[in-house]
Amino acid sequence: MNSNSELDSENVIGMYLLGDVHDDEVDRILANTSSTEFDAMLDTGRARVKEMNRISWSLRESAEALGMDLVEIARQLRLSQDVLHKLDLRLLHVASLPERLFDKLSDVLLVPIEQLRTYVALPPAIPVGIRFHAENGNPVIVFETFEEALLDDDDISDEDRKHWLGDKC
């Protein structure tokens, strides 16, 4: 594994371990944890990330496991299927995703918020057909913010767009 991959892995592990922990709690953990105990926590985090990588999981697969499709999930979330598909392929900037989206996804898909955060922080999932048609085998990946995806989408109602963006639309 190269150093950039190791750093990315450490960042994902850190987000997974500390995603719902307040700064005061992090300080307490660091102050009261020995180096050996902290290494054990990192090992646990690494094991969880590896386990997630072994499991072929996506928003679509989670919906199908519940007997739903992306159309039904999108309806429940008040999003278009296109926006949900971009989220599933991890083509939206993670920092632009509102916290209540994670809350609603967690409720609808019955998965922990931490799993959703880890999933959307992974590199984009590029469908095989897109790889095949890309020049030199290197596709150009275009990321959007959540807001841009909603504003550019013709299939979402004005009411649903306002639900997510408020006065920004």
DSSP file (Angstrom, degrees, kcal/mol; ACC not computed):
  #  RESIDUE AA STRUCTURE BP1 BP2  ACC     N-H-->O    O-->H-N    N-H-->O    O-->H-N    TCO  KAPPA ALPHA  PHI   PSI    X-CA   Y-CA   Z-CA
    1    1 A M              0   0    0      0, 0.0     2,-0.0     0, 0.0     0, 0.0   0.000 360.0 360.0 360.0 131.3    0.0    0.0    0.0
    2    2 A N     >  -     0   0    0      1,-0.1     4,-2.4     4,-0.0     5,-0.2  -0.302 360.0-103.3 -78.9 169.1    1.5    3.4   -0.9
    3    3 A S  H  > S+     0   0    0      1,-0.2     4,-2.5     2,-0.2     5,-0.2   0.846 120.2  53.0 -64.6 -34.8    1.6    6.2    1.6
    4    4 A N  H  > S+     0   0    0      2,-0.2     4,-2.7     1,-0.2    -1,-0.2   0.915 110.5  48.0 -65.5 -41.3   -1.4    8.1    0.1
    5    5 A S  H  > S+     0   0    0      2,-0.2     4,-2.7     1,-0.2    -2,-0.2   0.900 111.8  50.2 -64.5 -40.1   -3.5    5.0    0.3
    6    6 A E  H  X S+     0   0    0     -4,-2.4     4,-2.6     2,-0.2    -2,-0.2   0.919 111.3  48.3 -63.4 -42.8   -2.4    4.5    3.9
    7    7 A L  H  X S+     0   0    0     -4,-2.5     4,-2.4     2,-0.2    -2,-0.2   0.922 112.2  49.1 -63.8 -43.8   -3.2    8.1    4.8
    8    8 A D  H  X S+     0   0    0     -4,-2.7     4,-2.5     2,-0.2    -2,-0.2   0.914 111.7  49.6 -60.3 -43.2   -6.6    7.7    3.1
    9    9 A S  H  X S+     0   0    0     -4,-2.7     4,-2.7     1,-0.2    -2,-0.2   0.918 110.4  49.8 -62.5 -43.5   -7.2    4.5    5.1
   10   10 A E  H  X S+     0   0    0     -4,-2.6     4,-2.8     1,-0.2    -1,-0.2   0.895 110.3  51.0 -62.7 -39.0   -6.2    6.2    8.3
   11   11 A N  H  X S+     0   0    0     -4,-2.4     4,-2.6     2,-0.2    -2,-0.2   0.918 111.3  47.1 -64.4 -42.8   -8.6    9.1    7.6
   12   12 A V  H  X S+     0   0    0     -4,-2.5     4,-2.6     2,-0.2    -2,-0.2   0.920 113.2  49.2 -63.7 -43.2  -11.5    6.7    6.9
   13   13 A I  H  X S+     0   0    0     -4,-2.7     4,-3.0     2,-0.2     5,-0.2   0.932 111.3  49.6 -61.0 -45.4  -10.7    4.8   10.1
   14   14 A G  H  X S+     0   0    0     -4,-2.8     4,-2.6     1,-0.2    -2,-0.2   0.912 111.6  47.8 -60.8 -43.7  -10.5    8.0   12.0
   15   15 A M  H  X S+     0   0    0     -4,-2.6     4,-1.3     2,-0.2    -1,-0.2   0.903 113.4  49.1 -63.1 -40.0  -13.9    9.2   10.6
   16   16 A Y  H  < S+     0   0    0     -4,-2.6     4,-0.3     1,-0.2    -2,-0.2   0.932 117.1  39.9 -65.2 -45.7  -15.4    5.8   11.4
   17   17 A L  H  < S+     0   0    0     -4,-3.0    -2,-0.2     1,-0.2     3,-0.2   0.862 129.2  28.8 -72.0 -35.5  -14.1    5.7   15.0
   18   18 A L  H >< S+     0   0    0     -4,-2.6     3,-1.5    -5,-0.2    -1,-0.2   0.309  83.5 111.7-112.1   8.2  -14.7    9.4   15.8
   19   19 A G  T 3< S+     0   0    0     -4,-1.3    -1,-0.1     1,-0.3    -3,-0.1   0.833  92.8  25.9 -54.7 -39.1  -17.7   10.3   13.6
   20   20 A D  T 3  S+     0   0    0     -4,-0.3     2,-0.5    -3,-0.2    -1,-0.3   0.178  99.3 107.0-110.8  17.2  -20.1   10.7   16.5
   21   21 A V    <   -     0   0    0     -3,-1.5     2,-0.1     2,-0.0    -3,-0.0  -0.838  65.2-130.9-102.7 130.8  -17.6   11.6   19.2
   22   22 A H     >  -     0   0    0     -2,-0.5     4,-2.1     1,-0.1     3,-0.5  -0.352  27.0-107.8 -73.9 158.2  -17.5   15.2   20.5
   23   23 A D  H  > S+     0   0    0      1,-0.3     4,-2.6     2,-0.2     5,-0.2   0.867 119.8  55.2 -54.8 -40.8  -14.1   16.9   20.8
   24   24 A D  H  > S+     0   0    0      1,-0.2     4,-2.2     2,-0.2    -1,-0.3   0.887 107.9  49.4 -61.3 -38.2  -14.2   16.7   24.6
   25   25 A E  H  > S+     0   0    0     -3,-0.5     4,-2.7     2,-0.2    -1,-0.2   0.896 109.4  51.4 -68.9 -39.7  -14.7   13.0   24.3
   26   26 A V  H  X S+     0   0    0     -4,-2.1     4,-2.7     2,-0.2     5,-0.2   0.934 110.4  49.3 -61.2 -45.5  -11.7   12.7   21.9
   27   27 A D  H  X S+     0   0    0     -4,-2.6     4,-2.4     1,-0.2    -2,-0.2   0.906 111.5  49.5 -59.9 -41.8   -9.5   14.6   24.3
   28   28 A R  H  X S+     0   0    0     -4,-2.2     4,-2.0     2,-0.2    -1,-0.2   0.916 111.2  49.1 -63.7 -43.5  -10.6   12.4   27.2
   29   29 A I  H  < S+     0   0    0     -4,-2.7     4,-0.5     1,-0.2    -2,-0.2   0.939 113.6  45.9 -61.3 -46.8   -9.9    9.2   25.2
   30   30 A L  H >< S+     0   0    0     -4,-2.7     3,-0.5     1,-0.2    -1,-0.2   0.879 114.3  48.2 -65.6 -37.1   -6.4   10.5   24.2
   31   31 A A  H 3< S+     0   0    0     -4,-2.4    -1,-0.2    -5,-0.2    -2,-0.2   0.808 119.7  37.5 -72.4 -29.4   -5.6   11.6   27.7
   32   32 A N  T 3< S+     0   0    0     -4,-2.0     2,-0.5    -5,-0.2    -1,-0.2   0.224 100.2  87.5-109.5  13.8   -6.7    8.3   29.4
   33   33 A T    <   -     0   0    0     -3,-0.5     2,-0.1    -4,-0.5    -4,-0.0  -0.945  66.9-137.0-120.1 131.9   -5.6    5.8   26.8
   34   34 A S     >  -     0   0    0     -2,-0.5     4,-2.7     1,-0.1     5,-0.2  -0.331  31.9-105.9 -75.4 166.1   -2.2    4.2   26.6
   35   35 A S  H  > S+     0   0    0      1,-0.2     4,-2.5     2,-0.2     5,-0.2   0.887 122.6  51.3 -58.5 -40.5   -0.4    3.9   23.3
   36   36 A T  H  > S+     0   0    0      2,-0.2     4,-1.9     1,-0.2    -1,-0.2   0.913 111.0  47.1 -64.8 -43.5   -1.1    0.1   23.4
   37   37 A E  H  > S+     0   0    0      2,-0.2     4,-2.0     1,-0.2    -2,-0.2   0.898 112.2  50.1 -66.0 -39.9   -4.8    0.7   24.0
   38   38 A F  H  X S+     0   0    0     -4,-2.7     4,-2.4     2,-0.2    -2,-0.2   0.912 109.0  51.7 -65.4 -41.4   -5.0    3.4   21.3
   39   39 A D  H  X S+     0   0    0     -4,-2.5     4,-2.5     1,-0.2    -1,-0.2   0.884 107.7  53.2 -60.1 -37.9   -3.3    1.0   18.8
   40   40 A A  H  X S+     0   0    0     -4,-1.9     4,-2.1     2,-0.2    -1,-0.2   0.895 107.7  50.9 -64.3 -39.4   -5.9   -1.6   19.7
   41   41 A M  H  X S+     0   0    0     -4,-2.0     4,-2.4     2,-0.2    -2,-0.2   0.917 110.5  49.0 -62.5 -43.1   -8.6    0.9   18.9
   42   42 A L  H  X S+     0   0    0     -4,-2.4     4,-3.0     1,-0.2    -2,-0.2   0.903 108.9  52.7 -63.1 -40.2   -7.0    1.6   15.5
   43   43 A D  H  X S+     0   0    0     -4,-2.5     4,-2.3     2,-0.2    -1,-0.2   0.901 109.0  49.9 -61.1 -40.4   -6.8   -2.1   14.9
   44   44 A T  H  X S+     0   0    0     -4,-2.1     4,-2.1     2,-0.2    -2,-0.2   0.924 111.8  48.2 -62.7 -44.3  -10.5   -2.4   15.6
   45   45 A G  H  X S+     0   0    0     -4,-2.4     4,-2.4     2,-0.2    -2,-0.2   0.913 110.7  50.7 -62.0 -43.7  -11.2    0.4   13.2
   46   46 A R  H  X S+     0   0    0     -4,-3.0     4,-2.8     1,-0.2    -1,-0.2   0.910 109.2  51.5 -60.5 -41.9   -9.0   -1.1   10.5
   47   47 A A  H  X S+     0   0    0     -4,-2.3     4,-2.4     1,-0.2    -1,-0.2   0.898 110.0  49.5 -62.6 -40.6  -10.9   -4.4   10.9
   48   48 A R  H  X S+     0   0    0     -4,-2.1     4,-2.2     2,-0.2    -2,-0.2   0.919 112.1  47.4 -65.5 -42.8  -14.2   -2.6   10.5
   49   49 A V  H  X S+     0   0    0     -4,-2.4     4,-2.1     2,-0.2    -2,-0.2   0.921 112.6  49.2 -64.6 -43.6  -13.1   -0.8    7.4
   50   50 A K  H  X S+     0   0    0     -4,-2.8     4,-1.8     1,-0.2    -2,-0.2   0.908 109.9  52.1 -61.1 -41.5  -11.7   -4.0    5.9
   51   51 A E  H  X S+     0   0    0     -4,-2.4     4,-1.6     1,-0.2    -1,-0.2   0.905 109.0  49.6 -61.9 -41.6  -14.9   -5.8    6.7
   52   52 A M  H  < S+     0   0    0     -4,-2.2     5,-0.3     1,-0.2    -1,-0.2   0.882 108.9  53.0 -64.4 -36.9  -16.9   -3.1    4.9
   53   53 A N  H  < S+     0   0    0     -4,-2.1    -1,-0.2     1,-0.2    -2,-0.2   0.829 108.0  51.0 -67.8 -30.6  -14.6   -3.4    1.9
   54   54 A R  H  < S+     0   0    0     -4,-1.8     2,-0.5    -5,-0.2    -1,-0.2   0.833  98.3  76.8 -73.6 -32.2  -15.2   -7.1    1.7
   55   55 A I  S  < S-     0   0    0     -4,-1.6     2,-1.5    -5,-0.2     0, 0.0  -0.674  82.3-135.9 -83.2 126.1  -19.0   -6.6    1.8
   56   56 A S        +     0   0    0     -2,-0.5     2,-0.4     5,-0.0    -3,-0.1  -0.678  45.8 161.7 -80.4  94.9  -20.4   -5.5   -1.5
   57   57 A W        +     0   0    0     -2,-1.5     2,-0.3    -5,-0.3     3,-0.1  -0.920  10.6 152.3-122.1 142.1  -22.7   -2.9   -0.1
   58   58 A S     >  -     0   0    0     -2,-0.4     4,-2.3     1,-0.1     5,-0.2  -0.954  56.4-101.5-153.3 170.0  -24.4    0.1   -1.7
   59   59 A L  H  > S+     0   0    0     -2,-0.3     4,-2.5     2,-0.2     5,-0.2   0.917 123.6  51.5 -60.6 -42.3  -27.5    2.2   -1.2
   60   60 A R  H  > S+     0   0    0      1,-0.2     4,-2.6     2,-0.2    -1,-0.2   0.928 110.8  46.5 -61.0 -46.7  -29.1    0.2   -4.0
   61   61 A E  H  > S+     0   0    0      1,-0.2     4,-2.0     2,-0.2    -1,-0.2   0.872 111.6  51.6 -66.2 -36.4  -28.2   -3.1   -2.5
   62   62 A S  H  X S+     0   0    0     -4,-2.3     4,-0.9     2,-0.2    -1,-0.2   0.913 111.0  48.1 -65.3 -42.3  -29.5   -2.0    0.9
   63   63 A A  H ><>S+     0   0    0     -4,-2.5     5,-2.7     1,-0.2     3,-0.9   0.928 111.0  50.7 -62.4 -45.3  -32.8   -0.9   -0.6
   64   64 A E  H ><5S+     0   0    0     -4,-2.6     3,-1.7     1,-0.3    -1,-0.2   0.862 103.7  58.6 -62.3 -35.9  -33.1   -4.2   -2.5
   65   65 A A  H 3<5S+     0   0    0     -4,-2.0    -1,-0.3     1,-0.3    -2,-0.2   0.773 107.5  48.1 -63.9 -24.6  -32.5   -6.1    0.7
   66   66 A L  T <<5S-     0   0    0     -3,-0.9    -1,-0.3    -4,-0.9    -2,-0.2   0.333 124.8-104.8 -95.5   5.7  -35.5   -4.3    2.1
   67   67 A G  T < 5S+     0   0    0     -3,-1.7     2,-0.2     1,-0.3    -3,-0.2   0.731  86.3 109.8  79.0  22.6  -37.6   -5.1   -1.0
   68   68 A M      < -     0   0    0     -5,-2.7    -1,-0.3    -6,-0.1     2,-0.2  -0.755  54.5-143.1-121.7 169.1  -37.4   -1.5   -2.4
   69   69 A D     >  -     0   0    0     -2,-0.2     4,-2.2    -3,-0.1     3,-0.2  -0.718  39.6 -92.3-121.7 179.2  -35.7    0.1   -5.3
   70   70 A L  H  > S+     0   0    0     -2,-0.2     4,-2.9     1,-0.2     5,-0.2   0.807 123.0  60.7 -64.6 -27.7  -34.0    3.5   -5.6
   71   71 A V  H  > S+     0   0    0      2,-0.2     4,-2.2     1,-0.2    -1,-0.2   0.939 108.4  43.0 -62.8 -45.8  -37.3    5.0   -6.9
   72   72 A E  H  > S+     0   0    0     -3,-0.2     4,-2.3     2,-0.2    -2,-0.2   0.911 115.4  48.6 -66.5 -43.1  -39.0    4.1   -3.6
   73   73 A I  H  X S+     0   0    0     -4,-2.2     4,-2.0     1,-0.2    -2,-0.2   0.933 111.3  50.5 -62.4 -44.9  -36.1    5.3   -1.5
   74   74 A A  H  X>S+     0   0    0     -4,-2.9     5,-2.6     1,-0.2     4,-1.0   0.908 109.3  51.5 -59.7 -42.6  -35.9    8.6   -3.4
   75   75 A R  H ><5S+     0   0    0     -4,-2.2     3,-0.6     1,-0.2    -1,-0.2   0.927 110.5  48.0 -60.9 -45.1  -39.6    9.1   -2.9
   76   76 A Q  H 3<5S+     0   0    0     -4,-2.3    -1,-0.2     1,-0.2    -2,-0.2   0.832 116.2  43.9 -65.3 -31.4  -39.3    8.6    0.9
   77   77 A L  H 3<5S-     0   0    0     -4,-2.0    -1,-0.2    -5,-0.2    -2,-0.2   0.548 109.7-122.2 -88.7  -8.0  -36.3   10.9    1.0
   78   78 A R  T <<5S+     0   0    0     -4,-1.0     2,-0.3    -3,-0.6    -3,-0.2   0.898  73.0 120.9  63.4  42.4  -37.9   13.6   -1.2
   79   79 A L      < -     0   0    0     -5,-2.6    -1,-0.3    -6,-0.1     2,-0.2  -0.843  67.2-104.5-124.6 163.3  -35.1   13.3   -3.7
   80   80 A S     >  -     0   0    0     -2,-0.3     4,-2.0     1,-0.1     5,-0.2  -0.506  29.8-116.0 -82.3 161.3  -35.0   12.4   -7.4
   81   81 A Q  H  > S+     0   0    0      1,-0.2     4,-2.4     2,-0.2     5,-0.1   0.856 115.9  57.7 -63.4 -34.5  -33.7    9.0   -8.5
   82   82 A D  H  > S+     0   0    0      2,-0.2     4,-2.2     1,-0.2    -1,-0.2   0.918 106.8  46.0 -63.8 -44.7  -30.8   10.8  -10.3
   83   83 A V  H  > S+     0   0    0      2,-0.2     4,-2.1     1,-0.2    -1,-0.2   0.915 113.9  49.0 -65.0 -42.3  -29.6   12.6   -7.1
   84   84 A L  H  X S+     0   0    0     -4,-2.0     4,-2.5     1,-0.2    -2,-0.2   0.880 109.4  52.8 -64.7 -37.2  -29.8    9.3   -5.1
   85   85 A H  H  X S+     0   0    0     -4,-2.4     4,-2.1     2,-0.2    -2,-0.2   0.905 108.4  50.3 -64.1 -41.6  -27.9    7.5   -7.9
   86   86 A K  H  <>S+     0   0    0     -4,-2.2     5,-2.9     2,-0.2     6,-0.4   0.891 111.0  49.4 -62.6 -39.4  -25.1   10.1   -7.7
   87   87 A L  H ><5S+     0   0    0     -4,-2.1     3,-1.1     3,-0.2    -2,-0.2   0.917 109.7  51.4 -64.6 -42.8  -25.0    9.6   -3.9
   88   88 A D  H 3<5S+     0   0    0     -4,-2.5    -2,-0.2     1,-0.3    -1,-0.2   0.859 111.9  46.2 -63.1 -36.2  -24.9    5.8   -4.4
   89   89 A L  T 3<5S-     0   0    0     -4,-2.1    36,-2.2    -5,-0.1    -1,-0.3   0.468 114.2-120.8 -84.1  -1.7  -21.9    6.2   -6.9
   90   90 A R  T < 5 +     0   0    0     -3,-1.1    -3,-0.2    -4,-0.4    -2,-0.1   0.919  69.2 137.0  62.0  47.5  -20.3    8.7   -4.4
   91   91 A L      < +     0   0    0     -5,-2.9    53,-1.8    -6,-0.1     2,-0.4   0.256  45.1  87.3-105.3   8.9  -20.2   11.5   -6.9
   92   92 A L  B    S-a  144   0A   0     -6,-0.4    53,-0.2    51,-0.2     2,-0.2  -0.898  91.3-101.7-109.4 139.9  -21.4   14.2   -4.5
   93   93 A H    >   -     0   0    0     51,-3.0     3,-1.3    -2,-0.4     4,-0.4  -0.392  28.0-142.1 -58.4 124.9  -18.9   16.1   -2.3
   94   94 A V  G >  S+     0   0    0      1,-0.3     3,-1.7     2,-0.2    -1,-0.2   0.891  98.3  57.8 -58.6 -42.4  -19.1   14.5    1.1
   95   95 A A  G 3  S+     0   0    0      1,-0.3    -1,-0.3    51,-0.0    -2,-0.1   0.708 101.4  57.9 -64.7 -18.5  -18.8   17.8    3.0
   96   96 A S  G <  S+     0   0    0     -3,-1.3    -1,-0.3    48,-0.1    -2,-0.2   0.550  80.3 104.9 -88.3  -7.2  -21.9   19.2    1.1
   97   97 A L  S <  S-     0   0    0     -3,-1.7     2,-0.1    -4,-0.4     5,-0.0  -0.615  73.2-126.2 -79.6 123.9  -24.2   16.4    2.4
   98   98 A P    >>  -     0   0    0      0, 0.0     3,-1.2     0, 0.0     4,-1.1  -0.361  13.2-123.5 -70.2 148.9  -26.5   17.7    5.1
   99   99 A E  H 3> S+     0   0    0      1,-0.3     4,-2.1     2,-0.2     3,-0.3   0.854 110.6  60.5 -59.1 -36.9  -26.6   15.8    8.4
  100  100 A R  H 3> S+     0   0    0      1,-0.2     4,-2.6     2,-0.2    -1,-0.3   0.757  96.5  61.4 -68.2 -20.7  -30.4   15.2    8.1
  101  101 A L  H <> S+     0   0    0     -3,-1.2     4,-2.8     2,-0.2    -1,-0.2   0.927 105.9  46.2 -65.7 -43.7  -29.7   13.3    4.9
  102  102 A F  H  X S+     0   0    0     -4,-1.1     4,-2.5    -3,-0.3    -2,-0.2   0.911 112.6  51.2 -62.3 -41.7  -27.7   10.8    6.9
  103  103 A D  H  X S+     0   0    0     -4,-2.1     4,-2.0     2,-0.2    -2,-0.2   0.940 113.8  42.9 -60.3 -48.2  -30.4   10.7    9.5
  104  104 A K  H  X S+     0   0    0     -4,-2.6     4,-2.7     2,-0.2     5,-0.2   0.911 114.0  50.5 -67.6 -42.5  -33.1   10.0    6.9
  105  105 A L  H  X S+     0   0    0     -4,-2.8     4,-3.1     1,-0.2     5,-0.3   0.918 109.9  51.3 -60.0 -42.7  -31.1    7.5    5.0
  106  106 A S  H  X>S+     0   0    0     -4,-2.5     4,-1.3    -5,-0.2     5,-0.8   0.912 112.5  45.9 -60.9 -43.3  -30.3    5.7    8.2
  107  107 A D  H  <5S+     0   0    0     -4,-2.0    -2,-0.2    -5,-0.2    -1,-0.2   0.916 118.1  41.7 -65.9 -43.8  -34.0    5.5    9.1
  108  108 A V  H  <5S+     0   0    0     -4,-2.7    -2,-0.2     1,-0.2    -3,-0.2   0.908 123.7  35.7 -73.1 -42.6  -35.1    4.4    5.7
  109  109 A L  H  <5S-     0   0    0     -4,-3.1    -1,-0.2    -5,-0.2    -2,-0.2   0.556  99.9-130.6 -90.9  -8.2  -32.3    1.9    5.0
  110  110 A L  T  <5 +     0   0    0     -4,-1.3    -3,-0.2    -5,-0.3    -4,-0.1   0.901  63.5 127.2  59.5  44.0  -32.0    0.6    8.6
  111  111 A V      < -     0   0    0     -5,-0.8    -1,-0.2    -6,-0.3    -2,-0.1  -0.938  66.9 -93.4-126.9 152.2  -28.2    1.0    8.6
  112  112 A P    >>  -     0   0    0      0, 0.0     4,-1.6     0, 0.0     3,-0.5  -0.319  28.1-125.6 -64.2 145.4  -26.0    2.9   11.1
  113  113 A I  H 3> S+     0   0    0      1,-0.2     4,-2.7     2,-0.2     5,-0.2   0.867 110.9  60.2 -57.1 -37.5  -25.2    6.5   10.3
  114  114 A E  H 3> S+     0   0    0      1,-0.2     4,-2.4     2,-0.2    -1,-0.2   0.878 102.6  51.7 -60.9 -37.7  -21.5    5.6   10.7
  115  115 A Q  H <> S+     0   0    0     -3,-0.5     4,-2.3     2,-0.2    -1,-0.2   0.902 110.5  48.4 -65.7 -40.2  -21.8    3.0    7.9
  116  116 A L  H  X S+     0   0    0     -4,-1.6     4,-2.6     2,-0.2     5,-0.2   0.922 111.4  49.6 -64.8 -44.1  -23.3    5.6    5.6
  117  117 A R  H  X S+     0   0    0     -4,-2.7     4,-1.1     1,-0.2    -2,-0.2   0.920 112.8  47.1 -61.4 -43.6  -20.6    8.2    6.4
  118  118 A T  H  X S+     0   0    0     -4,-2.4     4,-0.5    -5,-0.2     3,-0.2   0.910 111.7  51.8 -63.9 -41.9  -17.9    5.6    5.7
  119  119 A Y  H >< S+     0   0    0     -4,-2.3     3,-1.3     1,-0.2    -2,-0.2   0.937 110.0  46.0 -62.1 -49.3  -19.6    4.6    2.5
  120  120 A V  H 3< S+     0   0    0     -4,-2.6    -1,-0.2     1,-0.3    -2,-0.2   0.696 107.6  59.8 -71.4 -16.1  -19.9    8.1    1.0
  121  121 A A  H 3< S+     0   0    0     -4,-1.1    -1,-0.3    -3,-0.2    -2,-0.2   0.583  86.3  97.8 -85.1 -10.1  -16.3    8.9    1.9
  122  122 A L  S << S-     0   0    0     -3,-1.3     3,-0.1    -4,-0.5    -3,-0.0  -0.288  92.5 -81.6 -70.7 162.8  -15.0    6.0   -0.2
  123  123 A P        -     0   0    0      0, 0.0    -1,-0.1     0, 0.0   -32,-0.1  -0.232  64.7 -78.8 -59.9 157.2  -13.7    6.7   -3.7
  124  124 A P        -     0   0    0      0, 0.0     2,-0.8     0, 0.0   -34,-0.2  -0.218  38.9-124.6 -59.9 146.8  -16.3    7.0   -6.4
  125  125 A A        -     0   0    0    -36,-2.2   -34,-0.0    -3,-0.1    -3,-0.0  -0.850  27.9-162.2 -92.9 110.6  -17.8    3.8   -7.8
  126  126 A I        -     0   0    0     -2,-0.8     5,-0.1     2,-0.0    15,-0.0  -0.848  18.6-123.6-100.7 117.4  -17.3    4.1  -11.6
  127  127 A P    >>  -     0   0    0      0, 0.0     4,-1.6     0, 0.0     3,-0.7  -0.232  21.6-117.9 -58.1 147.9  -19.5    1.7  -13.6
  128  128 A V  H 3> S+     0   0    0      1,-0.3     4,-2.2     2,-0.2     5,-0.2   0.865 111.7  57.9 -57.0 -41.7  -17.5   -0.7  -15.9
  129  129 A G  H 3> S+     0   0    0      1,-0.2     4,-1.6     2,-0.2    -1,-0.3   0.856 105.1  50.9 -59.8 -36.1  -19.1    0.8  -19.1
  130  130 A I  H <> S+     0   0    0     -3,-0.7     4,-0.8     2,-0.2    -1,-0.2   0.890 109.1  51.0 -69.4 -39.3  -17.8    4.2  -18.2
  131  131 A R  H >< S+     0   0    0     -4,-1.6     3,-0.6     1,-0.2    -2,-0.2   0.904 108.2  53.2 -62.2 -40.2  -14.3    2.9  -17.7
  132  132 A F  H 3< S+     0   0    0     -4,-2.2    -1,-0.2     1,-0.2    -2,-0.2   0.871 112.3  43.2 -64.6 -37.7  -14.4    1.1  -21.0
  133  133 A H  H 3< S+     0   0    0     -4,-1.6    -1,-0.2    -5,-0.2    -2,-0.2   0.512  90.8 106.5 -88.5  -5.4  -15.4    4.3  -22.9
  134  134 A A  S X< S-     0   0    0     -4,-0.8     3,-1.6    -3,-0.6     2,-0.2  -0.464  81.4-101.7 -76.3 146.1  -12.9    6.6  -21.1
  135  135 A E  G >  S-     0   0    0      1,-0.3     3,-2.1     3,-0.2    -1,-0.1  -0.451 103.9  -2.6 -64.6 135.7   -9.9    7.8  -23.0
  136  136 A N  G 3  S-     0   0    0      1,-0.3    -1,-0.3    -2,-0.2    -3,-0.1   0.656 121.9 -76.6  56.1  18.1   -6.8    5.9  -21.9
  137  137 A G  G <  S+     0   0    0     -3,-1.6    -1,-0.3    -6,-0.1    -2,-0.2   0.544 109.0 114.3  73.9   5.5   -8.9    4.0  -19.4
  138  138 A N    <   -     0   0    0     -3,-2.1    -3,-0.2    -6,-0.1    -1,-0.1  -0.858  55.3-154.2-112.8  97.9   -8.9    7.0  -17.1
  139  139 A P        -     0   0    0      0, 0.0     2,-0.6     0, 0.0    -8,-0.1  -0.344  17.7-120.9 -69.5 150.0  -12.4    8.4  -16.7
  140  140 A V        -     0   0    0     -2,-0.0     2,-0.6     2,-0.0    -2,-0.0  -0.825  28.0-150.7 -89.1 120.5  -12.9   12.1  -15.8
  141  141 A I        -     0   0    0     -2,-0.6     2,-0.6   -15,-0.0   -15,-0.0  -0.831   6.4-160.1 -99.1 125.0  -14.9   12.2  -12.6
  142  142 A V        -     0   0    0     -2,-0.6     2,-0.3     2,-0.0    -2,-0.0  -0.915   7.4-162.2-108.4 115.3  -17.1   15.2  -12.1
  143  143 A F        -     0   0    0     -2,-0.6     2,-0.3   -51,-0.1   -51,-0.2  -0.689   6.1-169.3 -93.2 148.8  -18.1   15.8   -8.5
  144  144 A E  B     -a   92   0A   0    -53,-1.8   -51,-3.0    -2,-0.3     2,-0.2  -0.902  23.8-113.5-127.8 159.7  -21.1   18.1   -7.5
  145  145 A T     >  -     0   0    0     -2,-0.3     4,-2.3   -53,-0.2     5,-0.2  -0.539  33.6-111.1 -82.4 163.3  -22.2   19.5   -4.3
  146  146 A F  H  > S+     0   0    0    -53,-0.3     4,-2.0     1,-0.2     5,-0.2   0.915 120.7  51.4 -58.5 -43.8  -25.6   18.3   -2.9
  147  147 A E  H  > S+     0   0    0      1,-0.2     4,-2.7     2,-0.2     5,-0.2   0.924 109.0  49.3 -61.5 -46.6  -27.0   21.7   -3.6
  148  148 A E  H  > S+     0   0    0      1,-0.2     4,-2.4     2,-0.2    -1,-0.2   0.909 109.5  52.4 -59.9 -42.5  -25.8   21.8   -7.3
  149  149 A A  H  < S+     0   0    0     -4,-2.3     4,-0.5     1,-0.2    -1,-0.2   0.901 113.0  44.3 -61.4 -40.9  -27.2   18.3   -7.9
  150  150 A L  H >< S+     0   0    0     -4,-2.0     3,-0.7     1,-0.2    -2,-0.2   0.906 114.3  48.4 -70.7 -41.4  -30.6   19.5   -6.6
  151  151 A L  H 3< S+     0   0    0     -4,-2.7    -2,-0.2     1,-0.2    -1,-0.2   0.836 114.0  46.7 -68.6 -32.1  -30.6   22.8   -8.5
  152  152 A D  T 3< S+     0   0    0     -4,-2.4     2,-0.6    -5,-0.2    -1,-0.2   0.518  90.7 101.2 -85.9  -5.6  -29.6   21.1  -11.8
  153  153 A D    X   -     0   0    0     -3,-0.7     3,-0.5    -4,-0.5    -4,-0.0  -0.712  47.3-173.6 -90.5 120.1  -32.2   18.3  -11.5
  154  154 A D  T 3  S+     0   0    0     -2,-0.6    -1,-0.1     1,-0.2    -4,-0.0   0.599  80.3  65.2 -82.5 -12.2  -35.3   18.7  -13.6
  155  155 A D  T 3  S+     0   0    0      2,-0.1     2,-0.4     0, 0.0    -1,-0.2   0.475  82.3  86.6 -93.1  -2.0  -37.0   15.7  -12.0
  156  156 A I  S <  S-     0   0    0     -3,-0.5   -77,-0.0    -6,-0.2   -76,-0.0  -0.816  80.7-118.2-100.3 138.5  -37.3   17.0   -8.5
  157  157 A S     >  -     0   0    0     -2,-0.4     4,-2.6     1,-0.1     5,-0.2  -0.306  19.5-118.9 -70.5 156.1  -40.4   19.1   -7.5
  158  158 A D  H  > S+     0   0    0      1,-0.2     4,-2.5     2,-0.2     5,-0.2   0.868 116.2  55.1 -61.1 -35.9  -39.9   22.6   -6.4
  159  159 A E  H  > S+     0   0    0      2,-0.2     4,-1.8     1,-0.2    -1,-0.2   0.914 110.5  43.6 -64.5 -43.5  -41.5   21.6   -3.0
  160  160 A D  H  > S+     0   0    0      2,-0.2     4,-1.5     1,-0.2    -2,-0.2   0.874 112.5  52.8 -70.7 -36.8  -38.9   18.8   -2.5
  161  161 A R  H  X S+     0   0    0     -4,-2.6     4,-2.9     1,-0.2     5,-0.3   0.927 111.1  47.0 -61.9 -43.8  -36.1   21.1   -3.6
  162  162 A K  H  X S+     0   0    0     -4,-2.5     4,-2.4     1,-0.2    -2,-0.2   0.849 104.2  62.5 -66.6 -33.8  -37.2   23.7   -1.1
  163  163 A H  H  < S+     0   0    0     -4,-1.8    -1,-0.2     1,-0.2    -2,-0.2   0.897 116.6  29.9 -55.9 -40.8  -37.5   20.9    1.6
  164  164 A W  H  < S+     0   0    0     -4,-1.5    -2,-0.2    -3,-0.3    -1,-0.2   0.824 132.8  30.6 -89.2 -34.9  -33.7   20.3    1.2
  165  165 A L  H >< S-     0   0    0     -4,-2.9     3,-1.7     1,-0.2    -3,-0.2   0.603  80.4-166.6-106.0 -12.7  -32.4   23.8    0.2
  166  166 A G  G >< S-     0   0    0     -4,-2.4     3,-0.9    -5,-0.3    -1,-0.2  -0.422  73.9  -5.7  62.8-129.2  -34.8   26.2    1.9
  167  167 A D  G 3  S+     0   0    0      1,-0.2    -1,-0.3    -2,-0.2    -5,-0.1   0.437 114.5  88.5 -79.9   0.4  -34.4   29.7    0.6
  168  168 A K  G <         0   0    0     -3,-1.7    -1,-0.2     1,-0.2    -2,-0.1   0.613 360.0 360.0 -75.1 -10.2  -31.4   28.8   -1.6
  169  169 A C    <         0   0    0     -3,-0.9    -1,-0.2    -7,-0.1    -2,-0.1   0.440 360.0 360.0-113.2 360.0  -33.7   27.9   -4.5
